[in-house]
């Protein structure tokens, strides 16, 4: 039994509680109401005490509240229920439990939550109904778990039972077998490259028919940019396809159907010149028939002036001796824009052959024209991209072959220079040969840069530091009339880059800016900084990789020179395109390739007479992300055993043999991978190292690498290529690659690499 103190404390708690509380006695009358309950009920407490519950709120008798209260009253059990009280027009969540007096009731107004729930349920119902009306279903694919969900309309469209669980792994169950591979390819493009997922596929409903469906979708990505889910729609377009094919076969019937459908029609009484338009015609031009009358004169005033001569000639010829005409033209809409219209007209003549009446229909095809213009624009962009891609492949191939030739030149020159008995005059000539070969190697680097394969020594680089270190060289390459303004950020995040190629970019851009001044006084500004890039900003990028949202270090070069028009601006990154009287035209093409190779992008602003600004973006990285490999000395080092040299270029094999034999190795040569595998099977016990070219006929470097590793998992293999280490070795990560040699190389570089590989304790070479 509670003491008076306990009762007083309990009463004070209920009076101050933020939760609504009432006590109902066994005669169903209010015995107690706390202040919060009175506030939520909206009645003074004194008006409720002693009042019969169902008298105050009759709707409770027909709700779930009453039987729940009855169970609490009779069955001595705690109940919880949510329902609607009509008198208060509110939803309440109620907890009732028995007490000696009757029942205690705690309740809370949950109207906002319940309305949201009802709105959501109603929205889901309406969405399902809308899909059913439009005959458009939806689908979703959780990539990691291969869980596929279909909407009700998708199940109806494909005639599958509700208990069927679709899987992409069993795609052939609902996609026509001949379309499965094409669908897989499109899905992978969307997942990997965020390409639009838009396909027309033949589907296989369970009813045994074949339906043509249009599938649309897009990828949802996580914070790291990985595709985690695809969501989209499916629409049965079988009938639409059939109609389109029929319309194509019978164009004349289609025109007549459009005219009879009165999308917009008109008639002209020729003797009286009276013109009558249907209301659709006024709507077509955004006109109010109560304020504007379409007469022959007002219609003529709305025509585009450039289209009038052609229209006059067509109308004159039609009235003279033709049965009708079809015509495209432009008319001014009420909003001031020009709309593209298409008209089909027929002539009615009297018994004498005189034209007495003209009737016709009009269709607004403005959207079609815009779509066609956009298609042509995209087609031109695709052709441009394909041209640049082809030139990039050509440039990369030329650089690769040229690098093989330079291996022989540089390697033999460096071997000859190391001969102590060489006369001084001959040494000088060899030095000049080596210098010329190095300049040729620089040219191949430009070609590789254009091909997007030019990052060679990647390490954390401070962009402002690179610029400062080359200021003297920069100023010497510029016009003396150019005034250089520097705005270099003192603190910048590092970028993963090849410093030599960054210097090449700076020289290319500043030389280009200097030339734009055309030997007149002017200003060139060079600026570095940090900028966040978002989706809206990415749309104006001209070259490079697609950028993700995030922080980027930028290099900006502006000039006050002559500027460029749109046509010139569209071609500035084309290789061998130049507006100068001299030059190879590779500077900006190489710049674009270098930026692309560094996963960056370029933005260009230019107007004739207002100068040009190039803004280059590079992904920011932590300083410790990349480290420079250690240099291995080979001054007095000697080797032993056999080395297998695998390269299809005889000059490369000869110079490599000469270097290795001078180091004390026995050398085995193979002109392709197949021969190399045969030699290795015979001599594997004596072979300490294999030097492998990546690009060869018959069996390429990748296949040869795999075969050699199958024969001996511990074999040390060093790749040789004219492309850079990062691009080449990525595909060999985790496969036991021992090292990489960048072509062209000198004798001392090859010796250092061989020693580093043979003395390395770890089994694998790592590249950043």
Beta strands, then each sheet from edge to edge (+ up, - down):
strand 1: 20-25
strand 2: 30-33
strand 3: 79-85
strand 4: 90-98
strand 5: 102-109
strand 6: 136-142
strand 7: 147-150
strand 8: 197-203
strand 9: 211-221
strand 10: 227-236
strand 11: 265-269
strand 12: 274-277
strand 13: 324-332
strand 14: 338-349
strand 15: 355-364
strand 16: 459-461
strand 17: 482-487
strand 18: 494-497
strand 19: 522-533
strand 20: 543-544
strand 21: 550-559
strand 22: 601-606
strand 23: 612-621
strand 24: 642-646
strand 25: 666-670
strand 26: 687-693
strand 27: 717-721
strand 28: 739-742
sheet 1: 2+ 1- 5+ 4- 3+
sheet 2: 7+ 6- 10+ 9- 8+
sheet 3: 12+ 11- 15+ 14- 13+
sheet 4: 16+ 18- 23+ 21- 19+ 17+
sheet 5: 16+ 18- 23+ 22- 20+
sheet 6: 25+ 24+ 26+ 27+ 28+
end
